[in-house]
């Protein structure tokens, strides 16, 4: 019975302490983003644009133009005796160029995420693994972009 009260008070405390997620996009941000150009891998670009939609709907005074260049590189790390790939390396790179429309100040940042993964016997499972890894890495890059935008917003 004492454990139930302890869990209840911990739960109640967490609800009333003003907890907010660290990587949440602030909807009251002082930054607005206009996405001008996206080149490179279309899937990565679409995911990042989708993640930055809250910044493009903002009514902030600080307006930034954003140019994105996305790259995906997959390479074979190891092979077996027959020459079949046993592990791969996946590298996602996003070059972001922010231009402040008010004072024409430029910010440039390169976001890189990489991972290695083992091959699967089933090609469908291997493709699904690649897709899931790519989505997770894109989500991590999006979190890094949000942190970078928070830093830029504090500097203004």
C-alpha positions as CSV (number, residue, x, y, z in Angstrom):
1,X,0.0,0.0,0.0
2,X,2.9,2.3,0.8
3,X,4.4,1.7,-2.7
4,X,1.1,2.8,-4.3
5,X,1.2,6.1,-2.4
6,X,4.8,6.6,-3.2
7,X,4.2,6.1,-7.0
8,X,1.1,8.4,-6.7
9,X,3.1,11.2,-5.1
10,X,5.9,10.9,-7.6
11,X,3.4,11.0,-10.5
12,X,1.6,14.0,-8.9
13,X,4.9,15.8,-8.4
14,X,6.0,15.3,-12.1
15,X,2.7,16.6,-13.3
16,X,2.9,19.8,-11.3
17,X,6.6,20.6,-11.7
18,X,6.4,22.2,-15.1
19,X,8.3,19.5,-17.0
20,X,8.8,20.1,-20.7
21,X,10.7,17.8,-23.1
22,X,14.2,19.0,-24.0
23,X,13.9,18.5,-27.7
24,X,10.4,19.9,-28.1
25,X,10.0,22.6,-30.7
26,X,8.9,25.8,-29.0
27,X,5.8,27.1,-30.6
28,X,6.4,30.5,-29.1
29,X,9.8,30.7,-30.7
30,X,11.2,34.0,-31.9
31,X,12.3,32.5,-35.2
32,X,10.4,32.0,-38.4
33,X,11.9,29.8,-41.2
34,X,11.2,30.1,-44.9
35,X,12.5,27.0,-46.6
36,X,14.0,28.3,-49.9
37,X,15.9,25.3,-51.4
38,X,16.3,21.6,-50.6
39,X,18.6,19.6,-52.7
40,X,20.0,16.1,-52.4
41,X,18.2,13.1,-51.0
42,X,14.5,13.8,-51.2
43,X,13.4,11.5,-48.4
44,X,15.7,13.1,-45.8
45,X,14.7,16.6,-47.1
46,X,11.0,15.8,-46.7
47,X,11.4,14.6,-43.2
48,X,13.3,17.7,-42.1
49,X,10.8,20.0,-43.8
50,X,8.0,18.2,-42.0
51,X,9.8,18.6,-38.7
52,X,10.4,22.3,-39.2
53,X,6.8,23.1,-40.1
54,X,6.1,24.7,-36.7
55,X,8.9,27.2,-37.4
56,X,7.4,28.2,-40.7
57,X,4.0,28.9,-39.2
58,X,5.4,31.2,-36.5
59,X,4.6,34.9,-36.4
60,X,8.1,35.9,-35.2
61,X,10.0,39.0,-36.2
62,X,13.3,37.2,-36.9
63,X,12.8,35.6,-40.3
64,X,15.4,33.2,-41.7
65,X,15.8,31.7,-45.2
66,X,16.9,28.1,-45.1
67,X,18.8,26.2,-47.8
68,X,19.3,22.5,-47.2
69,X,21.7,20.1,-48.9
70,X,21.2,16.5,-47.9
71,X,23.4,13.6,-48.6
72,X,23.1,9.8,-47.9
73,X,26.1,7.6,-48.3
74,X,26.1,3.8,-47.8
75,X,29.3,1.8,-48.0
76,X,30.3,-1.8,-47.3
77,X,32.5,-2.1,-44.2
78,X,33.3,-5.8,-44.2
79,X,32.8,-8.8,-46.5
80,X,32.9,-12.5,-46.0
81,X,35.1,-15.0,-47.9
82,X,32.7,-15.2,-50.8
83,X,32.7,-11.4,-51.2
84,X,29.2,-10.9,-49.8
85,X,28.8,-7.8,-47.6
86,X,28.4,-8.6,-43.9
87,X,28.2,-5.1,-42.5
88,X,27.4,-1.7,-43.9
89,X,28.0,1.9,-42.9
90,X,25.3,4.6,-43.4
91,X,26.2,8.2,-43.2
92,X,23.6,11.0,-43.4
93,X,24.9,14.6,-43.9
94,X,22.8,17.7,-43.8
95,X,24.3,21.1,-44.7
96,X,22.1,23.9,-43.4
97,X,22.5,27.5,-44.5
98,X,20.5,30.1,-42.5
99,X,20.2,33.7,-43.7
100,X,18.6,36.3,-41.4
101,X,16.5,38.6,-43.6
102,X,16.6,41.5,-41.2
103,X,20.4,41.9,-40.7
104,X,21.6,39.6,-43.5
105,X,23.7,37.6,-41.0
106,X,24.5,34.0,-42.2
107,X,24.7,30.9,-40.2
108,X,26.1,27.7,-41.5
109,X,26.1,24.3,-39.9
110,X,26.8,20.7,-41.0
111,X,24.9,17.9,-39.3
112,X,26.4,14.4,-39.6
113,X,25.1,11.1,-38.3
114,X,26.6,7.7,-39.0
115,X,25.9,4.2,-38.0
116,X,27.1,0.7,-38.9
117,X,24.8,-2.3,-39.2
118,X,25.1,-6.0,-40.0
119,X,23.7,-7.6,-43.1
120,X,20.6,-9.8,-43.1
121,X,19.9,-12.9,-45.1
122,X,16.5,-11.7,-46.1
123,X,16.8,-8.6,-48.4
124,X,13.4,-7.3,-47.4
125,X,14.5,-7.2,-43.7
126,X,17.7,-5.5,-44.7
127,X,15.8,-2.8,-46.6
128,X,13.4,-2.3,-43.7
129,X,16.4,-2.0,-41.4
130,X,17.9,0.6,-43.7
131,X,14.7,2.6,-43.8
132,X,14.3,2.5,-40.0
133,X,17.9,3.5,-39.4
134,X,17.5,6.4,-41.9
135,X,14.4,7.6,-40.2
136,X,16.0,7.5,-36.7
137,X,19.1,9.3,-37.9
138,X,17.0,12.0,-39.7
139,X,15.1,12.4,-36.4
140,X,18.3,12.9,-34.5
141,X,19.5,15.4,-37.1
142,X,16.2,17.3,-36.7
143,X,16.7,17.4,-32.9
144,X,20.2,18.9,-33.6
145,X,18.7,21.5,-35.9
146,X,16.2,22.4,-33.2
147,X,19.0,22.8,-30.7
148,X,21.0,25.0,-33.2
149,X,17.9,27.1,-33.8
150,X,17.5,27.6,-30.0
151,X,21.1,28.8,-29.9
152,X,20.6,31.2,-32.7
153,X,17.4,32.5,-31.1
154,X,19.2,33.2,-27.9
155,X,21.9,35.1,-29.7
156,X,19.4,37.5,-31.3
